[in-house]
Amino acid sequence: MLRVGIDVGGTFTDLMLVDDDDGRVTVHKVPSTPADPSRATMTGLAELCEFGGARPGDLDQLLHGTTVATNIVLERNGSKTGMITTRGFRDIIYIGRHRRPKTFSIYQDLPWREPTLVDRRHRLPVTERIVPPGDVRVPLDEDEVREAAHKLREANVEAVAVCFLFSFLNPAHERRVKEILEDELPGVHLSISHEVVPQHREYERFSTTALNAYIGPKTSRYLHNMHDALRDLAPDTDFHLMASNGGTLTVDGAASRPAQLLMSGPVAGIVGGIAAARSAGYDSVITLDVGGTSADIGVAPDANVRMKHLYDTNLGGYEVMVPMVDLDTIGAGGGSLARVDAGGLLRVGPQSAGADPGPVCYGRGGTEPAATDAQVALGRMRPEARLAGGLELQTDAARAAIARLGAGLGLDPTETAMGITQILTQNMVNAISVNSVQKGFDPRDFSLVAFGGGGPLYGADIARELSVPRVIVPLHPGITSAMGLLDSDLKYESQRTVMVDSPDADPAALEQVFTELEAEGRAALDADDVAHEDRLFQRWADCRYVGQAYELLVPVPPGPLDAEAITRLAEEFEQTHEREYFYRFPEKPVQIVHLRSYAIGLMPSVEFTPIAEGGPEPPDVAVVDRRPVVFFAGGATGEHDTPFYDRERLLAGNVLHGPAIVEQLDSTTVIPPGMDARVLPDGAIVIDCLPEEPRA
């Protein structure tokens, strides 16, 4: 079975080809084409197949991670959108909740919200009303629906969101409106709230449905254009996309619910990082994916991907009530620009040089120094090294740009470059602290998996600051996100609101709900031709104490639901609540709010062929150079004589003593003075960052 993973980043597009039959792995990187991401994707795919000795027509599966949907939201360039909603509730997406982002700011503009996704003149109310538990209080006025459709057609909207109160309990009115709009507005993207997010909380449901409509037309066009281009190159290849929940979606599923793609790009990295750590023999990991524009940070205790609380799932100021892997993204990457602010302080990021023109050292017309230029100026990246995309580093240009910046600060070029590197490092240290220490996790109990083109450059210094004992650098760090795509399973979520106190819950009724949800997931897996032995079903529940406003997601005990299982579910919630918030309410009953079913199609994991073995001493042929490199060590900044190794020539069992630099096509690994690194059988490098000492 031939599978390809393609991760489109802001600077590079990463590709990995895996032959599951013989374990061969081929990797490739090409510069991204932000104006048309499919151009770099198709070019890179053709080149990857050529390098791997495969014909595109022989590919069985292609998995794709994309930031297209994310960028539409962040850049505010979505489609003109209309909304049809219950009369009297057209302003819900404007009013929002009582939470305000700048409650005490005297500079806060009014209205306080981000620009609404749907202009008020395009939010059209119609007469209808459904009330709990799903009863029709006021019938749907279909004539008003047709009149609203006529107005939206005259307004030339490209998408329509349909959002009615309590449609998650009874979607009959929304279904009928969808039928009418399909007749009245052919070709317009329809986003129906009970299909997008069938849960209570009308504001979040309306906001998510509106966002789904706002990004729908452009995302759908991109996906179908990609699919068409792939069909021309590889007509029999299955095409799937990474979803925000860590699973994958079909093209049609992603096109109809593009809100599921909002974290598509970053999620593949944490999945790949977990897989790399598992191969190296470690479970609890912090993943650090440093690309050209940003750094994505995730925490996975016991190799488990953590999901965000649904009240934390927002993007660009908009509430998005869809399951998302818990990770954080900051503007810290190889292209992060250095500058002097109005107060005379050195700043790095979040602005980035991106793929075009890129850092000064790329020689593509960039003039402002970036983080990569600082690494070049410190001697950590050689101009002679082979780099992805055929890049040749312009060392003199990078040093000149660093010198110009430093002159305004009264610093020499070395001090300036070290300052840029340390600031970027500290930015990532702070972000990891927020995602670990402030969420109850001790970094000393984790391994740091550093990947992306820039992760191995900064990983060891970050680990030292956080007292993380080791850094794992995968065999192909710059392609780890693409590997994560190939290590992901198909995953379909079905959900339903039940809103019942656990002491009053009817186990048989809840079991029937799960049976119906699992039938939906089974149909989705049938459509993907997933073999029965490769299917897995998981049950989860959103629970809270009675009177609380938000829920925690907890696993449902295996087996058919009975009274004992309900009791165990409540206890699991209380333990989770205590772990998250450090207290519990034993006198309060637990309320079961939503039931969720995940239908999972298990896919083969990426297994790397073990590399050749050697002793502790690296072979002489692996040393490609030795030259002075600047490090901060022993409380001072200075040059250290440093060997440069070719990673392809290192052997399993080799031990590298810092300072040392390991070069490869897709990344550069820095081993600072005082640290040792060892090469594992799967080719990963583990940097031991701290001496063994008793913990205080």
DAJODA-V417292 format. One line per field, one symbol per residue. psi: psi as a letter, one per 20 degrees, with the letter a starting at -180 (. if undefined). A space follows every 10 residues. Layout:
BEGIN
psi: ???
END
This chain:
BEGIN
psi: ppqppooorh gqppqpppoi gjjpppqqqq pqnhhnhhgh ghghgghghg hjkqphiiph qppppqjggg hgghilkaqp qrpprppikh jgiggbripp hlgjpijpqp qirqpqhoqh ijopqqpqpp qqkjqogpqp nhhhghgghg ghghilqiqp pooqpkhiho jgghgggggg hhghmpippp ophihgnmrr nhghgggggg ghggiggggg ggghgggghh hhgnhjpppq qprijiaqqr ggghhhmihi jhkgghhhgh ghgggghghi jqfoqppooo bhhrpppqpn pkjppqqqqh iinrpkjppo mqpqpnrqpq moahjppqrp ahjjqpqpri qqibhoiarh iikkiqhpqr hhhghghiji pqhiqpqqjj qopngghghg ggggghhiik qrhghgghgg ghggghghgg hhghifgijj pohijrqpop arhigihigg hghghjkphq pporhmhijh hhhhgijqqq pppqqqphmp phhjqohhgh hhghggghhg hhhghghjkp qhijqppqpr qorrqpiqhr rqpqqpqqrq pahhhgghgg hgghggghhg ikrrnhipqp pogqppppop opqqqpoppq rqqaahpqqh ihoirprpqp qoqkjqprqp ppqpqohiiq qpiqpppqqq ppqrhjrppp orqiqqqqpr hjiqpooohq qoqqp.
END
